[in-house]
Amino acid sequence: MNTPRRVELFDTSLRDGMQQPNLEISVPAAMSLLERMSAFGVRYAEIGFAGANHFVTELCHALEHNPHRVAAGDMRLALFGRTRGRNMRVEDWADAEFILAHRQRIPAAVIVVKSRLLDVERSLETTPEENLRMACDTIAYLQDHGLEVLVDLEHAMDAFCSRREMGIASDHEYGSRTLDYFHRMVEQCVTQRVSRIVLCDTTGGASPEEVTSAFTQLTRQFPAANFGFHGHTDRGLGVANARAAVLAGAVQIQGTLIGTGERCGNVNLTTVIGGMQLRGEAEFVPPASLTSLTSLAHSAFGAFGLDIPHGAPVVGAGAFGTWAGMHGSSEKKNPGAYLWCDPALVGATPVIGVNAHSGRANVVMLSEQLGVPLTSAQAQKLIDSNQAMMEGGGFTASELSFRLACMRVLGSLPEFFTVRTWRIHDEYDEAGTHFVQAFMSLSHADGTIVTARAEGTGPVDAMTRAMRRELEKWYPALKRMHLGRFSVTALDVSAHDSAAHVRVAVSFQAEGPEGREIAPWITAGISSDMNQAALLAIVDGFQYWLLQQPAATTPNRTEVEPARA
């Protein structure tokens, strides 16, 4: 078997990837993410558009004041900028000034160049010759000051394929001129010994066949040049186009670590790495780094405040999972039958899920995975007694709630407490003041019954406060645990015979004995009533925490008040 060719990764998460709504990252989080990418084996990381906003400026300063951070591996940092303006001197161009001011810590510059006649004439409103000079002058100026210069040829694939606005084919005469101009720009970059000449599929409209044709032609015409590919996912072909570029000779793939970016996003580098390197089609990172791919991607989702999509290839929760009953049965007999690779190679584990489409085999396998093994008969009992959670995806939302359900079937879950009755008083007055009060009757482990009442900012808060008011007297460890956030999902009850309308997922956080943060946990509940669904999730969250406490099974009887009428 031939050794796979080494291909560079160029990440632009902190520049191109930020061009989507509701996406933010702090400077400290960006620094940490850059460190992880560097250690992983990413070759270049573009940290922003030169001087475009405060974030870029603050990140540049943070990098300069912390020279020992982002030092692992050989990753080079880059700033993005434009060619000089028409009829301007490069020395007076703000983008160039900013790039030069930070060249000691950020030694690479990415210059975007218009490579399609349409954009030269209409966007830049200049002549083709002036645009060539603008590119030439900017590249030379930065190179003369010791910077490595990479060129992004904007709309390169549209230029190569002679496409105009909206992907419309140009007429023969204009198409010939724009293709000729594209080749002139490429040849000029080659002559100037640009470090990487990057063909951009700016609109995401190219096909793998077109990408293959472009790279095959250019790598044959300019064998000494280094070509890269920058793709988008508008047609859903971004990863396929990146693969085509690599197989046709690209030495670099640009994209964003988790596919963030304008419109439908940039090429997802995580998918490219896992999809190609595991099949021996290219080597993007040292083989030993692959096992940290999943954790790196999860760190990126967390840094940007994004939830991890269930179906994200390679790194999502569903990437190596099965929820179908027939598939689960086959997996039990023949592990790996429904997997395209060994999940351990990317630091993941196979998942057996439980939902409305699952059978006893899935329940048995997941229970075994979680260390609470059920027999086939016990699995059926769990299914029968948890129809709402099965049909509404409650056990998909929380494996922890599934584990507790298994323990209830096995009779191994201690009865720390029981919520006997509860009600919520939820009132608004004419001034808009919101008043919420929860009333509860709780039964403790020894059968003692108490009542509790508490006000809160909402029903969930009020119920939690009422429970705490009594339970913390018995179980002081609950004082170190608190609710994080909760989400409510309305279910399509028309698709089910049951009355399960709403799924509530609640996250919890806690401090360990020495004040250290403990990994958060999530529980879920489903009911036709949102407050009841929330209460079910909260009870599971309390139960789980008490299971972790060695002394929780011996309540502190001396602090318990007698039952009140």
Secondary structure, DSSP 8 states (H G I E B T S, - for coil): -----B-EEEE-TTTGGG-STT----HHHHHHHHHHHHHHT--EEEEEETTSSHHHHHHHHHHHH-TTSS-STT-EEEEEEE---TT--GGG-HHHHHHHHTTTT--EEEEEEE-SHHHHHHTS-S-HHHHHHHHHHHHHHHHHTT-EEEEEEETHHHHHTTB-GGG-B--HHHHHHHHHHHHHHHHHHHHTT-SEEEEE-TTS---HHHHHHHHHHHHHH-TTS-EEEE-B-TTS-HHHHHHHHHHTT-SEEEEBTT---STT-B-BHHHHIIIIITTTS-BSS-GGGGGGHHHHHHHHHHHTT----TT-TTTSTTTTEE--HHHHHHHHHSTTTT-SS-GGGGT---EE--STT--HHHHHHHHHHTT----HHHHHHHHHHTHHHHHTTHHHH-HHHHHHHHHHHHT-S---EEEEEEEEEEEE-TT--EEEEEEEEEEETTS-EEEEEEEESSHHHHHHHHHHHHHHHH-GGGGGEEEEEEEEEE--GGG-SS---EEEEEEEEEE-TTS-EEEEEEEEEEESSHHHHHHHHHHHHHHHHHHT-TTTTS--GGG------
